[in-house]
């Protein structure tokens, strides 16, 4: 029994290393450019183990995407927003989203890569549908609480708001190099990042606050 437990732990550790290595490789090169040999080297595994555990490079890519989305959705759920006043809850969510993008740049690159494939790899993922619905429901509840308390205007669509919260951080970071050149300022300087977060917060609150 002890030997079986050791084998299970070893297999779980190997799979975790492969997923982490694959995330780095796919984020850097996309599905087409990523090489299974390189993933195996990074993971200190071998190609045979990758195919044994995950079946194919495409299936591995799908699982990496699922885990990336589930990671951010799980982190959002752990913010405990339902116990905060509506304004504070929404500000905390906007701040979290911005900081998550900054601290997890591979997430943005993976999302970009999957959009090039027209979401082919995640379309059948019931796991992602479930966590996405839960997240949308959480934002819906914040908006409804704010509407009831008279601090948010009625009728704000939680899906549209989610898109806006994501977009105002996502676009800034994916276009930071061209933006820095065109607008003649360092988009990634600490003061620029602080100013952007303040602008994001102000933008979202103006969208939802009762007049």
Backbone bond lengths (Angstrom), bond angles and torsions (degrees), N, CA, C in turn:
res aa  C-N    CA-C-N  psi(-1)  N-CA   C-N-CA  omega(-1)  CA-C   N-CA-C  phi
1 X - - - 1.475 - - 1.526 111.68 -
2 X 1.352 115.60 -42.54 1.468 119.50 179.87 1.521 110.65 -62.89
3 X 1.339 116.08 -39.75 1.467 119.98 179.77 1.524 110.78 -64.62
4 X 1.337 116.57 -38.83 1.467 120.32 177.84 1.516 111.14 -62.87
5 X 1.328 116.80 -42.57 1.466 120.62 178.99 1.521 111.24 -62.24
6 X 1.334 116.30 -39.42 1.467 120.48 178.52 1.522 110.33 -63.62
7 X 1.335 116.12 -43.26 1.468 119.30 179.35 1.527 111.33 -63.03
8 X 1.326 116.10 -40.03 1.464 120.18 178.47 1.525 110.41 -63.85
9 X 1.331 116.80 -44.44 1.467 120.23 179.06 1.523 110.76 -62.96
10 X 1.338 115.97 -41.21 1.462 119.75 179.03 1.528 110.77 -63.86
11 X 1.341 116.65 -42.24 1.467 120.18 179.13 1.520 110.88 -64.30
12 X 1.333 117.33 -42.65 1.463 121.10 178.94 1.529 110.68 -63.18
13 X 1.332 116.64 -41.26 1.464 120.60 179.62 1.521 110.80 -65.60
14 X 1.328 116.21 -40.26 1.466 119.95 178.46 1.520 110.79 -64.46
15 X 1.325 117.17 -45.01 1.474 120.35 178.67 1.519 111.14 -61.27
16 X 1.326 116.91 -39.99 1.466 120.71 179.39 1.524 110.71 -63.82
17 X 1.332 116.96 -41.23 1.472 120.22 178.48 1.523 110.67 -65.70
18 X 1.317 116.07 -40.30 1.472 119.28 179.18 1.520 110.60 -63.83
19 X 1.325 117.35 -44.04 1.467 120.58 -179.96 1.527 111.36 -63.31
20 X 1.322 117.29 -40.64 1.463 120.22 179.50 1.527 110.71 -67.01
21 X 1.316 116.36 -42.73 1.469 119.95 178.13 1.521 110.99 -65.30
22 X 1.326 115.98 -40.33 1.465 120.32 179.82 1.525 110.73 -65.47
23 X 1.316 116.78 -39.17 1.460 119.72 178.66 1.528 110.29 -59.24
24 X 1.321 116.80 -44.72 1.469 120.32 179.53 1.521 111.18 -64.30
25 X 1.327 116.32 -44.36 1.462 120.58 -177.75 1.530 111.52 -67.89
26 X 1.320 118.20 -45.36 1.466 120.97 179.09 1.526 111.56 -66.89
27 X 1.326 116.56 -37.28 1.468 119.46 179.14 1.519 110.69 -65.48
28 X 1.304 116.72 -34.30 1.465 120.83 -178.13 1.521 112.44 -79.33
29 X 1.340 117.10 -40.62 1.468 120.57 -168.85 1.521 114.68 -122.38
30 X 1.328 117.73 -4.78 1.454 119.44 -176.85 1.518 111.21 75.26
31 X 1.323 115.39 176.50 1.458 119.89 -178.57 1.522 111.34 -63.73
32 X 1.326 116.79 -45.97 1.458 120.28 -175.90 1.512 113.10 -65.82
33 X 1.324 116.81 -39.63 1.462 119.96 -175.53 1.512 114.62 -84.61
34 X 1.316 117.58 -22.32 1.464 121.16 -178.12 1.526 110.44 -66.56
35 X 1.316 115.45 143.69 1.465 120.85 -179.89 1.520 109.86 -118.26
36 X 1.307 115.19 134.10 1.465 120.34 179.87 1.526 110.34 -63.49
37 X 1.327 117.30 -35.33 1.473 120.35 177.40 1.523 111.09 -58.41
38 X 1.308 115.80 -43.63 1.464 120.30 -179.01 1.530 110.61 -67.61
39 X 1.319 116.58 -40.72 1.474 120.26 177.31 1.527 109.66 -60.74
40 X 1.323 116.54 -43.87 1.465 120.54 179.32 1.523 110.98 -61.44
41 X 1.334 117.02 -43.45 1.469 120.42 178.90 1.517 111.10 -62.07
42 X 1.329 116.76 -45.95 1.465 120.82 179.97 1.529 111.16 -61.20
43 X 1.325 115.74 -37.80 1.463 120.96 -175.58 1.519 113.04 -85.51
44 X 1.353 116.54 -4.03 1.461 120.77 -174.75 1.541 109.99 55.11
45 X 1.327 113.51 45.03 1.460 121.42 179.12 1.529 107.00 -128.37
46 X 1.313 117.43 -162.77 1.460 120.21 173.41 1.520 109.47 -135.36
47 X 1.315 115.52 162.60 1.461 120.36 -175.18 1.525 111.55 -58.57
48 X 1.310 117.13 -37.44 1.454 120.18 -178.06 1.528 111.22 -59.92
49 X 1.333 116.24 -39.34 1.463 120.40 179.15 1.524 111.09 -67.11
50 X 1.324 116.26 -38.17 1.466 119.73 178.71 1.523 110.64 -62.11
51 X 1.330 116.76 -46.63 1.461 119.72 179.89 1.531 111.28 -69.10
52 X 1.340 116.20 -32.07 1.461 119.93 177.99 1.529 110.86 -64.93
53 X 1.339 116.65 -45.04 1.464 120.82 -175.99 1.529 113.11 -81.01
54 X 1.330 117.01 -33.41 1.471 119.49 -169.84 1.527 114.56 -121.43
55 X 1.317 118.00 -9.73 1.455 120.23 173.29 1.513 115.44 88.32
56 X 1.328 117.33 -52.50 1.462 121.21 -177.34 1.528 109.45 -159.15
57 X 1.312 115.63 167.61 1.470 119.29 177.87 1.525 110.50 -64.60
58 X 1.331 117.19 -38.64 1.470 120.01 179.57 1.527 111.21 -64.85
59 X 1.330 116.76 -40.90 1.459 119.56 178.83 1.532 110.58 -66.44
60 X 1.310 116.68 -38.07 1.465 120.62 176.35 1.529 110.23 -62.70
61 X 1.323 116.86 -42.56 1.463 121.40 177.53 1.522 110.75 -60.16
62 X 1.331 116.21 -43.59 1.467 120.77 178.83 1.526 110.98 -59.93
63 X 1.323 116.61 -45.16 1.461 120.08 -178.78 1.523 111.02 -66.31
64 X 1.317 117.08 -39.93 1.473 120.66 176.61 1.528 110.04 -59.55
65 X 1.328 116.78 -44.23 1.466 120.62 178.03 1.526 111.78 -61.80
66 X 1.315 115.94 -46.44 1.460 120.04 178.61 1.522 110.88 -57.23
67 X 1.320 115.69 -47.56 1.464 119.79 -178.34 1.532 111.18 -64.46
68 X 1.328 117.29 -36.11 1.467 120.48 179.53 1.530 110.78 -65.38
69 X 1.321 116.89 -45.43 1.462 120.64 178.09 1.530 111.28 -66.35
70 X 1.312 116.05 -43.17 1.462 119.40 -178.54 1.522 110.67 -65.27
71 X 1.328 117.32 -33.92 1.464 120.52 178.82 1.526 111.22 -61.30
72 X 1.338 117.33 -47.73 1.467 118.70 -178.91 1.526 110.86 -70.18
73 X 1.328 117.83 -38.83 1.458 119.94 178.59 1.530 111.34 -65.19
74 X 1.324 117.46 -38.94 1.465 121.02 178.17 1.522 110.50 -65.47
75 X 1.330 115.92 -42.10 1.466 120.05 178.86 1.525 110.97 -63.15
76 X 1.332 116.81 -38.07 1.468 120.26 177.47 1.517 111.29 -63.64
77 X 1.325 116.08 -42.43 1.463 119.82 -179.96 1.524 111.40 -63.74
78 X 1.327 116.98 -30.33 1.467 120.54 -177.47 1.531 112.48 -78.10
79 X 1.328 117.83 -3.87 1.470 120.51 -179.93 1.525 112.60 -71.30
80 X 1.332 116.58 -14.62 1.471 121.77 177.05 1.535 111.09 61.47
81 X 1.329 115.71 41.32 1.465 120.35 -173.84 1.525 113.07 -68.97
82 X 1.321 116.45 -24.20 1.459 118.77 -177.36 1.529 112.63 -66.03
83 X 1.324 117.03 -16.49 1.464 120.07 -179.64 1.524 113.00 -101.08
84 X 1.332 116.39 7.53 1.463 120.88 178.83 1.525 109.80 -106.28
85 X 1.337 117.97 152.56 1.468 119.94 171.38 1.526 109.78 -56.69
86 X 1.324 118.24 148.28 1.471 121.27 -172.66 1.531 114.77 -53.00
87 X 1.319 117.17 -46.22 1.473 119.04 -179.51 1.522 110.57 -61.78
88 X 1.329 116.23 -46.86 1.464 120.91 -179.34 1.520 110.82 -63.25
89 X 1.323 116.54 -39.68 1.465 120.83 179.78 1.525 110.99 -62.71
90 X 1.321 116.80 -45.12 1.461 119.93 -178.55 1.527 111.26 -68.20
91 X 1.316 116.92 -40.59 1.469 120.10 177.09 1.525 110.69 -62.25
92 X 1.315 116.44 -39.63 1.463 120.05 179.16 1.517 110.73 -65.18
93 X 1.328 117.43 -38.53 1.460 120.91 178.89 1.526 111.13 -66.14
94 X 1.330 117.32 -45.03 1.471 121.08 179.26 1.531 110.23 -61.45
95 X 1.318 116.36 -43.83 1.462 121.01 179.50 1.524 110.72 -64.06
96 X 1.324 116.06 -44.29 1.463 119.88 179.08 1.531 110.83 -59.44
97 X 1.333 116.99 -47.12 1.468 120.87 -177.20 1.521 110.87 -58.46
98 X 1.323 116.29 -45.50 1.465 121.52 -179.97 1.525 110.38 -61.72
99 X 1.297 117.00 -47.42 1.469 120.21 -177.62 1.526 111.88 -69.50
100 X 1.332 115.98 -33.74 1.467 118.69 177.72 1.526 109.93 -63.37
101 X 1.315 117.64 -44.10 1.457 120.85 178.48 1.528 111.15 -60.97
102 X 1.326 116.18 -40.80 1.462 119.86 179.64 1.528 111.55 -65.51
103 X 1.319 116.07 -40.10 1.464 120.62 -174.67 1.521 113.08 -86.03
104 X 1.333 116.92 -14.35 1.471 121.23 -177.98 1.532 110.32 -131.75
105 X 1.325 116.83 63.87 1.474 119.02 -176.41 1.518 113.05 -60.96
106 X 1.343 116.64 -24.57 1.465 118.57 179.61 1.524 111.42 -65.43
107 X 1.332 117.86 -26.46 1.469 120.31 178.35 1.528 110.23 -61.58
108 X 1.308 116.92 -46.67 1.470 120.90 -179.82 1.522 110.43 -62.13
109 X 1.331 116.68 -42.47 1.461 119.18 -178.40 1.532 111.38 -67.32
110 X 1.331 117.18 -36.60 1.462 119.94 177.20 1.533 111.41 -65.66
111 X 1.321 116.13 -41.25 1.468 120.31 177.97 1.522 110.16 -63.71
112 X 1.325 116.82 -43.00 1.462 120.12 176.79 1.524 110.86 -58.08
113 X 1.331 115.87 -44.42 1.460 120.47 -178.69 1.528 111.21 -62.32
114 X 1.330 116.86 -44.51 1.466 119.57 -178.94 1.526 111.85 -67.40
115 X 1.310 117.56 -31.12 1.463 119.19 176.52 1.522 111.64 -67.42
116 X 1.326 117.27 -30.59 1.465 119.91 174.05 1.519 110.75 -63.08
117 X 1.321 116.30 -28.10 1.473 121.58 178.36 1.528 111.83 -95.23
118 X 1.327 116.30 11.83 1.472 122.21 176.97 1.532 112.46 57.92
119 X 1.334 115.39 36.29 1.474 122.88 176.94 1.527 112.47 62.76
120 X 1.335 116.55 25.19 1.462 120.37 -176.32 1.528 113.21 -58.54
121 X 1.322 116.88 -33.91 1.464 120.01 -172.16 1.523 113.68 -86.34
122 X 1.305 117.61 -18.34 1.473 119.10 -177.55 1.530 112.79 -109.08
123 X 1.316 117.39 -4.81 1.470 120.23 -174.87 1.519 113.47 -60.09
124 X 1.310 116.52 -29.84 1.462 119.80 -177.61 1.523 112.42 -98.82
125 X 1.318 117.39 12.16 1.465 120.04 -174.74 1.529 111.25 -86.24
126 X 1.316 116.60 103.85 1.458 120.46 175.49 1.526 111.25 -67.27
127 X 1.333 117.03 -30.12 1.469 120.59 178.41 1.531 110.22 -60.23
128 X 1.320 116.64 -44.28 1.461 119.48 -177.96 1.525 111.76 -71.48
129 X 1.313 116.63 -36.94 1.467 119.06 175.99 1.530 110.13 -58.60
130 X 1.311 115.87 -44.34 1.467 120.04 -177.48 1.527 111.93 -63.99
131 X 1.331 117.09 -48.52 1.472 118.81 -177.53 1.524 111.10 -69.85
132 X 1.329 117.62 -32.23 1.464 120.35 178.76 1.528 111.21 -68.79
133 X 1.328 115.98 -40.34 1.465 119.45 177.64 1.527 110.64 -64.92
134 X 1.329 115.95 -38.49 1.459 119.95 179.20 1.530 110.44 -64.45
135 X 1.335 116.36 -40.83 1.457 120.21 179.11 1.526 111.18 -65.90
136 X 1.325 116.84 -46.00 1.463 120.11 178.18 1.520 110.53 -60.11
137 X 1.327 116.31 -39.85 1.458 120.00 177.35 1.517 112.19 -62.71
138 X 1.321 116.90 -37.70 1.461 120.95 178.65 1.533 110.77 -62.78
139 X 1.331 116.44 -44.75 1.467 120.05 179.24 1.530 110.17 -67.50
140 X 1.318 116.35 -39.18 1.472 120.45 176.74 1.528 110.15 -57.04
141 X 1.324 117.12 -43.45 1.463 120.81 -179.06 1.529 111.71 -65.47
142 X 1.332 116.57 -38.27 1.470 119.67 177.17 1.524 110.24 -62.05
143 X 1.324 115.60 -45.40 1.467 120.19 -179.52 1.530 110.97 -63.66
144 X 1.321 117.01 -42.07 1.465 120.12 -179.43 1.527 110.99 -65.76
145 X 1.320 116.90 -39.80 1.464 119.88 177.87 1.530 110.39 -63.55
146 X 1.337 115.06 -41.38 1.450 118.83 178.69 1.516 112.50 -66.24
147 X 1.343 115.67 -37.33 1.463 120.49 177.28 1.533 110.44 -64.93
148 X 1.325 116.57 -43.41 1.469 121.36 179.54 1.530 111.27 -62.20
149 X 1.323 116.04 -38.09 1.465 120.78 -179.10 1.531 112.89 -82.00
150 X 1.324 116.19 -5.97 1.458 120.22 177.64 1.513 114.90 81.53
151 X 1.345 117.56 11.69 1.469 119.39 -179.53 1.526 112.04 -96.97
152 X 1.353 118.05 -21.70 1.462 122.28 176.59 1.521 109.40 -114.48
153 X 1.315 116.10 146.24 1.454 119.90 177.84 1.524 109.61 -73.38
154 X 1.312 117.84 153.88 1.460 120.59 -180.00 1.524 111.94 -75.00
155 X 1.311 115.20 155.54 1.463 120.64 169.47 1.512 116.31 85.49
156 X 1.340 119.40 10.32 1.462 119.70 177.95 1.532 108.76 -73.16
157 X 1.310 116.44 126.87 1.462 122.20 -179.06 1.533 109.20 -78.77
158 X 1.343 118.81 120.34 1.465 120.04 -177.58 1.522 113.53 -63.98
159 X 1.340 117.40 -31.45 1.462 119.51 178.36 1.523 110.18 -67.65
160 X 1.338 116.64 -46.65 1.462 119.72 178.46 1.525 111.37 -61.98
161 X 1.325 115.85 -38.82 1.463 118.91 179.01 1.527 110.50 -65.90
162 X 1.330 117.23 -42.47 1.470 120.48 177.21 1.524 111.05 -58.24
163 X 1.327 116.30 -43.77 1.470 120.71 179.47 1.525 110.30 -61.02
164 X 1.321 116.19 -42.83 1.464 120.08 -179.11 1.517 111.42 -65.83
165 X 1.316 117.48 -44.43 1.468 120.83 179.35 1.529 110.04 -59.26
166 X 1.330 116.09 -43.95 1.458 119.42 178.54 1.527 111.37 -66.67
167 X 1.318 116.35 -44.32 1.464 120.70 -171.83 1.523 112.90 -66.12
168 X 1.322 117.48 -39.61 1.471 118.39 -174.97 1.527 112.34 -70.23
169 X 1.315 116.76 -19.39 1.461 119.16 172.29 1.520 111.65 -94.30
170 X 1.308 115.57 -42.41 1.464 123.04 -176.14 1.531 111.38 -60.32
171 X 1.321 116.60 -49.66 1.470 119.82 -177.06 1.521 111.17 -62.98
172 X 1.317 116.33 -43.87 1.463 120.77 -179.59 1.523 110.43 -55.87
173 X 1.329 116.93 -45.72 1.460 120.89 -174.42 1.522 112.53 -77.99
174 X 1.320 118.69 -37.27 1.462 119.57 179.31 1.527 111.74 -71.52
175 X 1.327 117.10 -20.51 1.466 121.26 -179.62 1.526 112.03 -113.05
176 X 1.322 116.92 23.79 1.463 120.31 -174.20 1.528 112.93 -66.38
177 X 1.324 118.11 -30.96 1.461 119.72 -178.01 1.529 111.09 -75.21
178 X 1.338 116.12 -50.28 1.462 118.42 177.62 1.526 110.50 -66.26
179 X 1.332 117.07 -38.36 1.459 120.16 179.60 1.510 112.25 -63.00
180 X 1.326 116.55 -42.11 1.461 120.19 179.60 1.528 110.71 -60.44
181 X 1.339 116.40 -39.05 1.457 120.31 179.29 1.534 111.44 -71.95
182 X 1.322 116.40 -49.95 1.464 120.25 -173.79 1.520 112.97 -67.66
183 X 1.342 116.77 -35.93 1.462 120.09 -177.36 1.524 112.82 -100.70
184 X 1.344 115.13 5.05 1.471 122.42 172.19 1.527 113.10 54.67
185 X 1.341 114.03 46.74 1.458 119.76 173.70 1.520 108.41 -153.79
186 X 1.321 115.57 152.48 1.458 120.72 -179.06 1.521 109.41 -80.28
187 X 1.337 115.99 106.02 1.465 120.40 -177.24 1.524 112.70 -63.38
188 X 1.335 117.45 -22.74 1.459 120.27 -175.51 1.522 113.15 -102.65
189 X 1.317 117.82 6.73 1.463 120.03 174.10 1.525 108.96 -64.92
190 X 1.329 118.29 144.06 1.473 120.42 -177.72 1.520 113.85 -51.67
191 X 1.328 117.02 -42.50 1.464 119.41 -179.09 1.528 111.72 -68.45
192 X 1.342 116.45 -32.11 1.468 120.26 177.65 1.531 110.24 -69.60
193 X 1.326 117.32 -39.50 1.458 121.05 178.77 1.525 111.21 -66.78
194 X 1.329 116.67 -39.51 1.468 120.36 177.07 1.530 110.65 -64.54
195 X 1.334 115.61 -41.73 1.464 119.98 -179.95 1.527 110.45 -65.42
196 X 1.334 116.07 -37.46 1.458 119.10 -179.62 1.523 110.86 -67.05
197 X 1.325 117.26 -41.64 1.459 119.93 178.16 1.526 110.35 -61.90
198 X 1.324 116.87 -43.23 1.462 120.25 178.60 1.525 110.47 -60.83
199 X 1.329 116.94 -40.35 1.466 120.80 179.01 1.531 110.53 -66.79
200 X 1.331 116.67 -41.44 1.472 120.50 178.16 1.527 110.97 -59.58
201 X 1.316 115.77 -46.26 1.464 120.30 179.51 1.525 111.05 -61.35
202 X 1.318 116.53 -45.70 1.461 120.69 -179.28 1.528 110.57 -63.06
203 X 1.330 116.39 -41.62 1.469 121.21 -179.52 1.526 111.41 -61.83
204 X 1.324 116.51 -48.74 1.465 120.32 -177.25 1.525 110.74 -65.98
205 X 1.324 117.16 -43.15 1.451 119.20 -178.08 1.530 111.10 -65.82
206 X 1.331 117.79 -36.32 1.459 120.43 176.97 1.528 111.45 -65.06
207 X 1.331 116.04 -30.67 1.463 120.13 179.23 1.529 112.19 -68.41
208 X 1.322 116.09 -34.70 1.462 118.36 -169.11 1.529 113.81 -107.55
209 X 1.329 117.63 -20.47 1.473 118.64 -173.53 1.529 112.20 -68.06
210 X 1.318 113.95 144.46 1.463 120.20 176.00 1.523 109.00 -66.24
211 X 1.319 116.00 139.03 1.465 120.30 -179.62 1.531 109.16 -75.94
